[in-house]
Amino acid sequence: MSYAPECFLAGAMNTRDLGGIRAAGGRTVAKQKLIRSGELSKVTDDDIAKLTHIRLKTIVDLRSPAETSLKMDIIPDGVRYVHCPVVSDLVPGITRESIEDPYDGLKRTDYARDLREGGMAKMRSLYPLLVENSNAVKQYRRFFDCVLENDGDGAILFHCAMGKDRAGVAAALLLYALGASMKDIMADYMYTGICCAEKIRRDTDACRSLTGDESLLESVYWLNTTHESYLEAMFESCIRQCGSVDRYLAEKLGITQNKISRLRSMYLE
């Protein structure tokens, strides 16, 4: 990857600036403009100060209604909040619940049991749904609308629960529209495994205290981490549906060449 991201919020997981990634025409994504993250229910006063410093204007929350009720974002004063629930119901492998006691750990183990038959393959089957399901497509279209509407002098932050799946797909599609290489798009996606390493360890340990079944524990791992094949499956679905990723952006998300030019004018330097 052409940059070294920093996970810069103490109270939120996997928060990082897309600034510095190489994009179209030899330019790079402008710093402190496009921020991807996990949920914001525990951000600190120092975190709020950092978000204020970068002139955060908009937060796009990609979580389900149940997730937002369980852990409400802390919204800095004056920041626009937009809820775009890419997934409306509980989807094992996509929606997230925290593991803070054995009962939560047991629920995560139940998720893993659902994935036991083919663990990684099951996750690969979930990612295409994020660009095929009509509601998901509608919400990603709204996400792009927010990015295009954002104040050119301010930042936009988008997130899901861990900042891995729904936010990962949003970041990948946005970076593609900005002209980033597939190599750099994938590197950014995979960086979640580094930012969330402690979370992944905690989740696995919580389940290990409830079961010695190594296949379940392996499924928990693949539920919580990233793998190149997941994002590849998403892009393959875009191509399968429309013939190319560019046509998918235009036909499904309304991101025409005009809008791509606007995005690049707004967010590249």
C-alpha positions in Angstrom: 0.0 0.0 0.0 1.2 3.5 -0.8 0.6 4.9 2.7 0.8 3.9 6.3 -2.6 4.5 8.0 -3.0 5.4 11.6 -5.9 4.2 13.8 -6.3 7.5 15.5 -9.3 7.4 17.8 -8.8 5.9 21.3 -12.5 5.2 21.8 -13.4 3.8 18.4 -12.1 0.7 16.6 -10.4 0.7 13.2 -10.7 4.5 12.6 -8.4 5.6 9.9 -7.9 8.3 7.3 -8.0 7.2 3.6 -5.8 10.2 2.9 -2.5 9.4 1.1 -3.8 6.5 -1.0 -2.7 6.8 -4.6 -5.6 7.5 -7.0 -6.3 8.7 -10.5 -3.8 10.7 -12.5 -1.0 10.3 -10.0 -2.8 12.2 -7.4 -3.6 11.0 -3.8 -6.6 11.0 -1.6 -6.6 14.2 0.4 -5.9 13.8 4.0 -8.5 14.4 6.7 -11.4 14.2 4.3 -12.5 10.6 4.1 -12.5 8.6 7.4 -13.5 5.0 7.8 -14.3 3.6 11.3 -16.0 1.3 13.7 -18.9 2.5 15.8 -18.6 5.7 17.9 -20.4 4.9 21.1 -17.3 5.1 23.3 -15.4 8.0 21.8 -13.5 10.1 24.3 -13.3 13.9 24.7 -9.9 13.8 23.1 -11.5 11.9 20.2 -14.1 14.5 19.8 -11.4 17.2 19.8 -9.6 15.4 17.0 -12.8 15.1 14.9 -13.5 18.8 15.5 -9.9 19.6 14.4 -10.3 17.8 11.1 -13.6 19.7 10.6 -15.8 16.6 10.6 -19.1 17.6 8.9 -21.0 14.3 8.4 -21.2 10.9 10.0 -22.7 8.0 7.9 -23.8 5.1 10.1 -24.1 1.9 8.0 -25.3 -0.3 10.9 -28.7 -1.9 11.4 -31.4 -0.3 13.5 -30.8 -2.9 16.3 -27.1 -2.1 16.4 -27.6 1.7 16.5 -30.1 1.2 19.4 -27.7 -1.0 21.3 -24.7 1.3 20.9 -25.6 4.9 19.9 -23.0 7.0 18.3 -21.7 10.0 20.2 -22.1 12.9 17.7 -20.0 16.0 18.0 -21.9 19.2 18.1 -22.8 20.6 14.7 -22.1 17.3 12.8 -24.7 15.9 10.5 -25.7 12.3 11.2 -27.1 10.1 8.4 -28.3 6.5 9.1 -27.9 4.2 6.1 -28.7 0.7 7.4 -27.1 -1.5 4.7 -28.4 -4.6 6.6 -31.8 -4.2 8.3 -31.7 -7.5 10.2 -29.3 -9.7 12.1 -26.9 -11.3 9.5 -24.3 -13.7 11.1 -21.0 -12.6 9.8 -22.0 -9.1 9.0 -23.9 -7.5 11.9 -21.9 -7.3 15.2 -22.6 -7.5 18.9 -19.9 -6.9 21.5 -18.6 -9.7 23.6 -18.6 -8.4 27.1 -19.8 -11.4 29.1 -20.2 -15.2 28.6 -23.7 -14.8 27.3 -22.5 -12.6 24.5 -19.7 -15.0 23.8 -22.3 -17.8 23.5 -24.2 -15.8 21.0 -21.1 -15.3 19.0 -20.5 -19.1 19.2 -24.0 -19.6 17.8 -23.1 -17.3 14.9 -20.0 -19.4 14.3 -22.1 -22.6 14.4 -24.1 -21.1 11.6 -20.9 -20.7 9.6 -19.4 -24.1 10.6 -20.3 -25.6 7.2 -17.6 -23.9 5.2 -16.7 -21.0 7.4 -14.6 -18.9 5.0 -16.8 -20.0 2.0 -19.9 -18.8 3.9 -18.3 -15.4 4.4 -17.5 -15.2 0.7 -21.1 -15.9 0.0 -22.2 -13.0 2.2 -20.2 -10.2 0.6 -21.9 -10.3 -2.8 -25.2 -9.7 -0.9 -23.9 -6.3 0.1 -23.9 -5.2 -3.6 -26.9 -7.3 -4.7 -29.6 -6.8 -2.1 -32.0 -4.0 -3.1 -31.9 -2.3 0.3 -28.1 -2.5 0.5 -27.8 -1.0 -2.9 -30.2 1.8 -1.9 -28.1 2.6 1.2 -24.8 2.6 -0.6 -26.3 5.0 -3.1 -27.3 7.2 -0.2 -23.8 6.9 1.1 -22.3 8.2 -2.1 -24.9 11.0 -2.1 -23.6 12.0 1.3 -20.0 11.9 0.1 -20.9 14.1 -2.9 -22.9 16.5 -0.7 -20.2 16.9 1.9 -18.6 20.4 2.5 -15.4 20.5 0.4 -13.6 22.0 3.4 -14.7 19.3 5.9 -14.4 15.6 6.5 -16.9 12.8 6.3 -16.7 9.7 8.5 -18.5 6.5 7.6 -18.7 3.4 9.8 -20.4 0.1 10.7 -19.7 -1.9 13.9 -16.1 -3.0 13.4 -15.4 -0.9 10.3 -14.8 -4.2 8.5 -17.6 -5.4 6.2 -20.1 -2.7 5.4 -17.6 0.1 5.8 -15.0 -2.0 4.0 -17.3 -2.4 1.0 -18.1 1.4 1.1 -14.4 2.2 1.2 -13.5 -0.2 -1.6 -16.2 1.2 -3.9 -15.3 4.8 -3.1 -11.6 4.2 -3.6 -12.4 2.5 -6.9 -14.4 5.6 -8.0 -11.4 7.8 -7.0 -9.1 5.7 -9.2 -7.1 3.7 -6.6 -5.5 0.5 -7.8 -7.0 -2.8 -6.8 -3.8 -3.6 -5.0 -4.2 -0.5 -2.8 -7.9 -1.0 -2.3 -7.3 -4.5 -1.1 -4.4 -3.4 1.1 -6.7 -0.9 2.8 -9.4 -3.5 3.3 -6.9 -6.0 4.8 -5.5 -3.4 7.2 -8.6 -4.0 9.3 -6.9 -7.3 10.5 -4.1 -5.2 12.0 -6.4 -2.5 13.5 -8.8 -5.1 15.0 -6.3 -7.7 16.1 -7.1 -7.2 19.8 -10.8 -7.4 19.2 -10.4 -10.6 17.2 -8.4 -12.1 20.0 -10.9 -11.2 22.7 -13.8 -12.6 20.7 -12.0 -15.9 20.1 -11.0 -16.1 23.8 -14.6 -15.5 24.9 -15.8 -18.4 22.8 -12.9 -20.6 23.8 -14.2 -20.4 27.4 -17.4 -21.9 26.2 -16.3 -24.5 23.7 -13.3 -26.5 22.8 -14.5 -27.1 19.3 -11.7 -25.9 17.1 -13.8 -25.8 14.0 -16.2 -23.3 15.8 -13.2 -21.3 17.0 -11.8 -21.1 13.5 -15.2 -19.9 12.3 -15.2 -17.2 14.9 -11.8 -16.1 13.6 -13.0 -15.9 10.0 -16.2 -14.1 11.1 -14.1 -11.3 12.7 -11.2 -10.9 10.3 -10.7 -9.9 6.6 -9.7 -12.1 3.7 -8.9 -11.1 0.2 -11.5 -13.5 -1.2 -14.3 -11.7 0.6 -13.7 -8.5 -1.2 -12.9 -10.2 -4.4 -16.3 -11.9 -4.2 -18.0 -8.5 -3.9 -16.2 -7.1 -6.9 -17.0 -10.2 -8.9 -20.6 -9.8 -8.2 -20.5 -6.2 -9.5 -19.0 -7.4 -12.7 -21.4 -10.3 -12.9 -24.4 -8.0 -12.5 -23.3 -5.2 -14.9 -20.3 -6.3 -16.9 -17.8 -4.1 -15.1 -17.3 -2.3 -11.8 -17.6 1.1 -13.6 -21.0 0.1 -15.0 -22.1 -1.2 -11.6 -21.3 2.2 -10.0 -23.2 4.0 -12.8 -26.2 1.7 -13.1 -26.8 0.6 -9.5 -25.3 3.5 -7.5 -25.9 6.4 -9.8 -22.1 7.2 -9.9 -21.8 8.5 -13.5 -18.6 9.8 -15.1 -19.8 13.3 -14.1 -20.0 12.3 -10.5 -16.7 10.5 -10.6 -15.1 13.7 -11.9 -16.8 15.6 -9.0 -15.6 13.1 -6.4 -12.0 13.3 -7.7 -12.2 17.1 -7.8 -13.4 17.1 -4.2 -11.2 14.4 -2.6 -7.9 14.2 -4.6 -4.9 16.4 -4.3 
